Amino acid sequence: MRGIFLLNNAKYEGVKNIGVFEIKYLKPKFTPKNYDAIVFTSKNAVFGIDKIYKEWTKLPAYSIGEGTSKVINELGGSLAYEAKSSYADDFAVEISQKLSGKLVLFVRAKVVSSDVGGILKSKGVSVEELVVYENVCKPCKEIVLPKSGIFIFTSPSSVKCFLKCTAWKEEFTAIAIGKKTAKAFGSDIKPLISPKQSIDACVEFAKKLSKVSL
């Protein structure tokens, strides 16, 4: 079996973690308004808003997926909707009709790969965007890697930070959690895209691959 490496701190049996970036929570200037709803496309956005505005829990929350929904519930939020699609652009289209004419707070990272705010605005939703965290690459350090490992990338940031410190080898296999993460590799590396956009699904996919010779 081939070794499996997750570019994320989530723990799974038989999977090794490689931490190449960290989450930095921000303290933006923020004046709350009478919002009708709050939109999240990551669990880190939920953690971030909870540090600066506890009243967010009273707003109907629209979530990108299971992991984000779990954190919303754990922190006492009011989950109103969970996306059918885990792609942020599709999610924005899904909820646009439900939120049309409303004032919405979209909580996000400093750098995003999708234009959720823009899509919502184009569909008639009044949106205020609040940046509450950023992904920061850790200083490079020597990492001993196997000749033919399987590497799971869960965000464009994980791709950028890994390739900043490590030369890619032909014997490696990359698994991307979704299309936006896959696109972050550029044209020289051809990642496989997980059948479902979740870390659990990525790990399951990687374990299947590790049992076969590629």
Secondary structure, DSSP 8 states (H G I E B T S, - for coil): ---EEESSS---TT-EE---EEEEE----------SEEEESSHHHHHHHHHH-GGGGGSEEEESSHHHHHHHHHTT-EEEEE-SSSSHHHHHHHHHHHHTTSEEEEEEESS-SS-HHHHHHHTT-EEEEEEEEEEEE---------TT-EEEE-SHHHHHHHHHHS---TT-EEEESSHHHHHTT-SS---EE-SSSSHHHHHHHHHHHHTS--
